[in-house]
Amino acid sequence: MYLAKIYITLKPLVNDPQGLTIRGALHNLGFTSVTSVRAGKYIEIQLDENNREQAQSKVTGMCEKLLANPVIENYHFELEKI
């Protein structure tokens, strides 16, 4: 069994209104040294697989078909045997 920790972020050239809102709120709270914020997604998925390569292939498929939008987002993941 594996635990996939998936990180999805906007590509660098894509506008991030959520990040801008967070940055503004942090400034309003007195954290004025914050110059940039990029928001993303973090997902954990457990897979009942015994083979690391199969688990990696399935997570890649999940990311490419559903979890990440390849036009505007990048993703990477870690696999941990549990």
MODELLER restraints for C-alpha pairs under 7 A, 6 or more apart:
rsr = mdl.restraints
at = mdl.atoms
rsr.add(forms.Gaussian(group=physical.xy_distance, feature=features.Distance(at['CA:1:A'], at['CA:47:A']), mean=5.66, stdev=0.5))
rsr.add(forms.Gaussian(group=physical.xy_distance, feature=features.Distance(at['CA:1:A'], at['CA:48:A']), mean=4.56, stdev=0.5))
rsr.add(forms.Gaussian(group=physical.xy_distance, feature=features.Distance(at['CA:1:A'], at['CA:49:A']), mean=4.99, stdev=0.5))
rsr.add(forms.Gaussian(group=physical.xy_distance, feature=features.Distance(at['CA:1:A'], at['CA:50:A']), mean=5.81, stdev=0.5))
rsr.add(forms.Gaussian(group=physical.xy_distance, feature=features.Distance(at['CA:1:A'], at['CA:81:A']), mean=6.03, stdev=0.5))
rsr.add(forms.Gaussian(group=physical.xy_distance, feature=features.Distance(at['CA:1:A'], at['CA:82:A']), mean=5.57, stdev=0.5))
rsr.add(forms.Gaussian(group=physical.xy_distance, feature=features.Distance(at['CA:2:A'], at['CA:46:A']), mean=5.70, stdev=0.5))
rsr.add(forms.Gaussian(group=physical.xy_distance, feature=features.Distance(at['CA:2:A'], at['CA:47:A']), mean=5.22, stdev=0.5))
rsr.add(forms.Gaussian(group=physical.xy_distance, feature=features.Distance(at['CA:2:A'], at['CA:48:A']), mean=6.61, stdev=0.5))
rsr.add(forms.Gaussian(group=physical.xy_distance, feature=features.Distance(at['CA:2:A'], at['CA:49:A']), mean=6.54, stdev=0.5))
rsr.add(forms.Gaussian(group=physical.xy_distance, feature=features.Distance(at['CA:2:A'], at['CA:79:A']), mean=6.31, stdev=0.5))
rsr.add(forms.Gaussian(group=physical.xy_distance, feature=features.Distance(at['CA:2:A'], at['CA:80:A']), mean=5.46, stdev=0.5))
rsr.add(forms.Gaussian(group=physical.xy_distance, feature=features.Distance(at['CA:2:A'], at['CA:81:A']), mean=4.47, stdev=0.5))
rsr.add(forms.Gaussian(group=physical.xy_distance, feature=features.Distance(at['CA:2:A'], at['CA:82:A']), mean=5.40, stdev=0.5))
rsr.add(forms.Gaussian(group=physical.xy_distance, feature=features.Distance(at['CA:3:A'], at['CA:44:A']), mean=6.79, stdev=0.5))
rsr.add(forms.Gaussian(group=physical.xy_distance, feature=features.Distance(at['CA:3:A'], at['CA:45:A']), mean=5.77, stdev=0.5))
rsr.add(forms.Gaussian(group=physical.xy_distance, feature=features.Distance(at['CA:3:A'], at['CA:46:A']), mean=4.50, stdev=0.5))
rsr.add(forms.Gaussian(group=physical.xy_distance, feature=features.Distance(at['CA:3:A'], at['CA:47:A']), mean=6.36, stdev=0.5))
rsr.add(forms.Gaussian(group=physical.xy_distance, feature=features.Distance(at['CA:3:A'], at['CA:79:A']), mean=5.69, stdev=0.5))
rsr.add(forms.Gaussian(group=physical.xy_distance, feature=features.Distance(at['CA:3:A'], at['CA:80:A']), mean=5.08, stdev=0.5))
rsr.add(forms.Gaussian(group=physical.xy_distance, feature=features.Distance(at['CA:3:A'], at['CA:81:A']), mean=6.32, stdev=0.5))
rsr.add(forms.Gaussian(group=physical.xy_distance, feature=features.Distance(at['CA:3:A'], at['CA:82:A']), mean=6.53, stdev=0.5))
rsr.add(forms.Gaussian(group=physical.xy_distance, feature=features.Distance(at['CA:4:A'], at['CA:44:A']), mean=5.56, stdev=0.5))
rsr.add(forms.Gaussian(group=physical.xy_distance, feature=features.Distance(at['CA:4:A'], at['CA:45:A']), mean=5.14, stdev=0.5))
rsr.add(forms.Gaussian(group=physical.xy_distance, feature=features.Distance(at['CA:4:A'], at['CA:46:A']), mean=6.22, stdev=0.5))
rsr.add(forms.Gaussian(group=physical.xy_distance, feature=features.Distance(at['CA:4:A'], at['CA:77:A']), mean=6.49, stdev=0.5))
rsr.add(forms.Gaussian(group=physical.xy_distance, feature=features.Distance(at['CA:4:A'], at['CA:78:A']), mean=5.67, stdev=0.5))
rsr.add(forms.Gaussian(group=physical.xy_distance, feature=features.Distance(at['CA:4:A'], at['CA:79:A']), mean=4.67, stdev=0.5))
rsr.add(forms.Gaussian(group=physical.xy_distance, feature=features.Distance(at['CA:4:A'], at['CA:80:A']), mean=6.47, stdev=0.5))
rsr.add(forms.Gaussian(group=physical.xy_distance, feature=features.Distance(at['CA:5:A'], at['CA:43:A']), mean=6.00, stdev=0.5))
rsr.add(forms.Gaussian(group=physical.xy_distance, feature=features.Distance(at['CA:5:A'], at['CA:44:A']), mean=4.76, stdev=0.5))
rsr.add(forms.Gaussian(group=physical.xy_distance, feature=features.Distance(at['CA:5:A'], at['CA:45:A']), mean=6.81, stdev=0.5))
rsr.add(forms.Gaussian(group=physical.xy_distance, feature=features.Distance(at['CA:5:A'], at['CA:77:A']), mean=5.36, stdev=0.5))
rsr.add(forms.Gaussian(group=physical.xy_distance, feature=features.Distance(at['CA:5:A'], at['CA:78:A']), mean=5.17, stdev=0.5))
rsr.add(forms.Gaussian(group=physical.xy_distance, feature=features.Distance(at['CA:5:A'], at['CA:79:A']), mean=6.50, stdev=0.5))
rsr.add(forms.Gaussian(group=physical.xy_distance, feature=features.Distance(at['CA:6:A'], at['CA:42:A']), mean=5.66, stdev=0.5))
rsr.add(forms.Gaussian(group=physical.xy_distance, feature=features.Distance(at['CA:6:A'], at['CA:43:A']), mean=5.07, stdev=0.5))
rsr.add(forms.Gaussian(group=physical.xy_distance, feature=features.Distance(at['CA:6:A'], at['CA:44:A']), mean=6.20, stdev=0.5))
rsr.add(forms.Gaussian(group=physical.xy_distance, feature=features.Distance(at['CA:6:A'], at['CA:76:A']), mean=6.01, stdev=0.5))
rsr.add(forms.Gaussian(group=physical.xy_distance, feature=features.Distance(at['CA:6:A'], at['CA:77:A']), mean=4.29, stdev=0.5))
rsr.add(forms.Gaussian(group=physical.xy_distance, feature=features.Distance(at['CA:6:A'], at['CA:78:A']), mean=6.65, stdev=0.5))
rsr.add(forms.Gaussian(group=physical.xy_distance, feature=features.Distance(at['CA:7:A'], at['CA:41:A']), mean=5.98, stdev=0.5))
rsr.add(forms.Gaussian(group=physical.xy_distance, feature=features.Distance(at['CA:7:A'], at['CA:42:A']), mean=4.84, stdev=0.5))
rsr.add(forms.Gaussian(group=physical.xy_distance, feature=features.Distance(at['CA:7:A'], at['CA:43:A']), mean=6.72, stdev=0.5))
rsr.add(forms.Gaussian(group=physical.xy_distance, feature=features.Distance(at['CA:7:A'], at['CA:75:A']), mean=5.53, stdev=0.5))
rsr.add(forms.Gaussian(group=physical.xy_distance, feature=features.Distance(at['CA:7:A'], at['CA:76:A']), mean=5.50, stdev=0.5))
rsr.add(forms.Gaussian(group=physical.xy_distance, feature=features.Distance(at['CA:7:A'], at['CA:77:A']), mean=5.95, stdev=0.5))
rsr.add(forms.Gaussian(group=physical.xy_distance, feature=features.Distance(at['CA:8:A'], at['CA:40:A']), mean=5.62, stdev=0.5))
rsr.add(forms.Gaussian(group=physical.xy_distance, feature=features.Distance(at['CA:8:A'], at['CA:41:A']), mean=5.04, stdev=0.5))
rsr.add(forms.Gaussian(group=physical.xy_distance, feature=features.Distance(at['CA:8:A'], at['CA:42:A']), mean=6.38, stdev=0.5))
rsr.add(forms.Gaussian(group=physical.xy_distance, feature=features.Distance(at['CA:8:A'], at['CA:68:A']), mean=6.57, stdev=0.5))
rsr.add(forms.Gaussian(group=physical.xy_distance, feature=features.Distance(at['CA:8:A'], at['CA:73:A']), mean=6.57, stdev=0.5))
rsr.add(forms.Gaussian(group=physical.xy_distance, feature=features.Distance(at['CA:8:A'], at['CA:74:A']), mean=5.79, stdev=0.5))
rsr.add(forms.Gaussian(group=physical.xy_distance, feature=features.Distance(at['CA:8:A'], at['CA:75:A']), mean=4.41, stdev=0.5))
rsr.add(forms.Gaussian(group=physical.xy_distance, feature=features.Distance(at['CA:8:A'], at['CA:76:A']), mean=6.80, stdev=0.5))
rsr.add(forms.Gaussian(group=physical.xy_distance, feature=features.Distance(at['CA:9:A'], at['CA:39:A']), mean=6.93, stdev=0.5))
rsr.add(forms.Gaussian(group=physical.xy_distance, feature=features.Distance(at['CA:9:A'], at['CA:40:A']), mean=4.55, stdev=0.5))
rsr.add(forms.Gaussian(group=physical.xy_distance, feature=features.Distance(at['CA:9:A'], at['CA:41:A']), mean=6.56, stdev=0.5))
rsr.add(forms.Gaussian(group=physical.xy_distance, feature=features.Distance(at['CA:9:A'], at['CA:73:A']), mean=5.47, stdev=0.5))
rsr.add(forms.Gaussian(group=physical.xy_distance, feature=features.Distance(at['CA:9:A'], at['CA:74:A']), mean=5.41, stdev=0.5))
rsr.add(forms.Gaussian(group=physical.xy_distance, feature=features.Distance(at['CA:9:A'], at['CA:75:A']), mean=6.31, stdev=0.5))
rsr.add(forms.Gaussian(group=physical.xy_distance, feature=features.Distance(at['CA:10:A'], at['CA:40:A']), mean=6.65, stdev=0.5))
rsr.add(forms.Gaussian(group=physical.xy_distance, feature=features.Distance(at['CA:10:A'], at['CA:72:A']), mean=5.83, stdev=0.5))
rsr.add(forms.Gaussian(group=physical.xy_distance, feature=features.Distance(at['CA:10:A'], at['CA:73:A']), mean=4.31, stdev=0.5))
rsr.add(forms.Gaussian(group=physical.xy_distance, feature=features.Distance(at['CA:10:A'], at['CA:74:A']), mean=6.12, stdev=0.5))
rsr.add(forms.Gaussian(group=physical.xy_distance, feature=features.Distance(at['CA:11:A'], at['CA:72:A']), mean=5.57, stdev=0.5))
rsr.add(forms.Gaussian(group=physical.xy_distance, feature=features.Distance(at['CA:11:A'], at['CA:73:A']), mean=5.07, stdev=0.5))
rsr.add(forms.Gaussian(group=physical.xy_distance, feature=features.Distance(at['CA:11:A'], at['CA:74:A']), mean=5.89, stdev=0.5))
rsr.add(forms.Gaussian(group=physical.xy_distance, feature=features.Distance(at['CA:14:A'], at['CA:72:A']), mean=6.48, stdev=0.5))
rsr.add(forms.Gaussian(group=physical.xy_distance, feature=features.Distance(at['CA:16:A'], at['CA:38:A']), mean=6.47, stdev=0.5))
rsr.add(forms.Gaussian(group=physical.xy_distance, feature=features.Distance(at['CA:18:A'], at['CA:39:A']), mean=6.40, stdev=0.5))
rsr.add(forms.Gaussian(group=physical.xy_distance, feature=features.Distance(at['CA:19:A'], at['CA:37:A']), mean=4.76, stdev=0.5))
rsr.add(forms.Gaussian(group=physical.xy_distance, feature=features.Distance(at['CA:19:A'], at['CA:38:A']), mean=4.71, stdev=0.5))
rsr.add(forms.Gaussian(group=physical.xy_distance, feature=features.Distance(at['CA:19:A'], at['CA:39:A']), mean=5.16, stdev=0.5))
rsr.add(forms.Gaussian(group=physical.xy_distance, feature=features.Distance(at['CA:20:A'], at['CA:37:A']), mean=6.51, stdev=0.5))
rsr.add(forms.Gaussian(group=physical.xy_distance, feature=features.Distance(at['CA:22:A'], at['CA:37:A']), mean=6.89, stdev=0.5))
rsr.add(forms.Gaussian(group=physical.xy_distance, feature=features.Distance(at['CA:23:A'], at['CA:34:A']), mean=6.76, stdev=0.5))
rsr.add(forms.Gaussian(group=physical.xy_distance, feature=features.Distance(at['CA:23:A'], at['CA:36:A']), mean=6.52, stdev=0.5))
rsr.add(forms.Gaussian(group=physical.xy_distance, feature=features.Distance(at['CA:23:A'], at['CA:37:A']), mean=5.80, stdev=0.5))
rsr.add(forms.Gaussian(group=physical.xy_distance, feature=features.Distance(at['CA:47:A'], at['CA:55:A']), mean=6.87, stdev=0.5))
rsr.add(forms.Gaussian(group=physical.xy_distance, feature=features.Distance(at['CA:49:A'], at['CA:55:A']), mean=5.94, stdev=0.5))
rsr.add(forms.Gaussian(group=physical.xy_distance, feature=features.Distance(at['CA:64:A'], at['CA:70:A']), mean=6.84, stdev=0.5))
rsr.add(forms.Gaussian(group=physical.xy_distance, feature=features.Distance(at['CA:68:A'], at['CA:75:A']), mean=6.87, stdev=0.5))
